[in-house]
Amino acid sequence: MFERLLDPDDAPDEAAIARHLGPDGFARLLALEGRLAAAYALTRQLRFPYGRRYGWAYKYSHRSAHLCDVFFERGAFTVTLQFGDKLAGGVTEALPSLTDRTRELWANRYPCGDRGGWIHDRITADEDLDDVMRLLAIRKKPVAGPRAA
C-alpha cells in the first residue's frame, strides 16, 4: 500500500513526488517543510541514500547538521531519524510527552550503539508531525531569529 519510489535511475521531480504522495500526503510534506524552515536554517537535497529498499528521499539539514530523511510513499511519507547514544537519553526523557505511537516506535527502534537507534515514522495524519518536531528538537535544538537557507 505504501509503495516507494525505488528506481535509482528515475529521479522524481517535485510534480512526480506530489503525484506519488497524493494531495493529503503532499500537503503534510509541505507542512513539515514549513515547520522545519521556521525552526532551522533548512536545506533540502533529493537523494537515493540507502539503496533499493528505501528509495528516493529528501535529506533535510540545518547547515551541515543532518536532521532527517523523508522517504516518499504512495499516500504518505516516512521520516527516518537517527539517535546515537549521546541523544538517546533525551528521547527517553521526552517519551512521556510523546504519543503512544511514537513511544512504540522508540521501543522497537533499529539499534544504533548501546542505547540509541533509528526510528522510521510513517506520517499519515497531521498530528504525526508534532512528535517528529519534538524528536528533531532533541537531534538539533531549533535556532532563534530569521532563518537562512
N, C-alpha and C positions, 0 to 999 in steps of 0.2 A: 504494500500500500504506500509506503513512504520511499518510493523509488528515487535513487540519487542520480546525479549526472556523472557517469562513470567512464566516459570515453576521454582518455587523456589527450587525444588528437583533435577534440572538438570543444575548444574553449567557448563557454557561453558569454554572450554579451548581456547587458542589463535587461534587454527586452526578453531574451530567452530565459533568464533567471526569473523574471516576473511571470512569464507564462508557466514555467515549471512549478513555482511556488503557489500559483493561483492568487486571486485577489486578496484573500484574507492573509495568507502566508506572506505575500509581498508587503502588505500593509504593516504586518508585525516586524518584518525585517527593517522597513523604513523607520518604524517606531524605535527599534533597538538602536539603529544608527543615530537617530536624533538624540536619544538618551546618552549614547556614548560620546557624541560630539559635544554635548553640553557638559560632560564631566572630564573629558580628556582632550589633549591635542592629537586628534584622531587621524590616523592614516589607514587606508584600506588597500589591500592587494589581492587580486584574483590569483589563485594558485591551485595546484593539484598536489597537496602536500604529503599524503601518507599512502598513496597507491590506490589501486583499483577498488579496494573495499570501501574507501571513504569518498573518493571522487572530488569534484570541484568545490572550492570553498573561498570565502573571503577571509583573509587574515586581517584582524584589527589590531593596531598597535597604538601606543601612546609614545610618541617619539621613537626611541629604539626598543621600548619595552613591549613585548608581545602580550596582548590582553587575552585573545581567544581566537578560535577559528569557528566559522559558521558554515556548515555543510548544507547545501540546497537539497531539499526533498520535495516530492510531489505533495503539495498541500501543507507543508511545514518546513522547518529547518532545525538542525541540531547544533547547539552551541557546545563546543569542546573546550573545557577549561582544565589546566594542569596546576596542581598544587604540590610543591615539593615539601619535604619535611619541615622546613622553616615556616611555611604558611599553614600547615595542617592544623596547628593549634588555633589559629584564627578562625578556621572553618568550624572546628569543634566548638569554640566559644559562641559562634553565630548560630549554631544549629537550633537552639530554642526559638529564635526569631524567624526561622525558615519554615516553609510548608512541609507537610508530611512527605510529599513527593520528592522534594529536594533532600530531605533527611535520608530517605531511602536510596536516592542516587549516591549520596556520600557513603552510606553503609555498604553499598555494593560497587564502589568505585574500582577502577582498574588500578592496582597498586603502583606506586612510584616511591621508592625509598622505603623507610621503615613505617612512616605514618601517613605519607602523602598519597596522592592518586590523581587519576584522570576521571572527570565527570563528562558524560555525554548527555546533555539536557535537550530533549526534543521539545521544541516550542510549538504548542498547538493552540494556546489561548493567550490573550493579552496579559493576564495576571502572571503568567510564567516568566515574564520579563523582569518582574520585581526581584525575584530571587537571583536571577542572573546578575543583575546590577549589584545586589548585596555581595555576591561572591566575587565579582570583579573588583569591588572596593577592597576586598581582602588581598587580591593579587596586586593591585596598584591603587593607592589612595587617589581619589579624584582630585584634580587640581582646581584652584580657585581662580576667578577672573576670566578674562576673554580667552577663547581657545584659538589656537592656530594649527593649521594642518601641516 
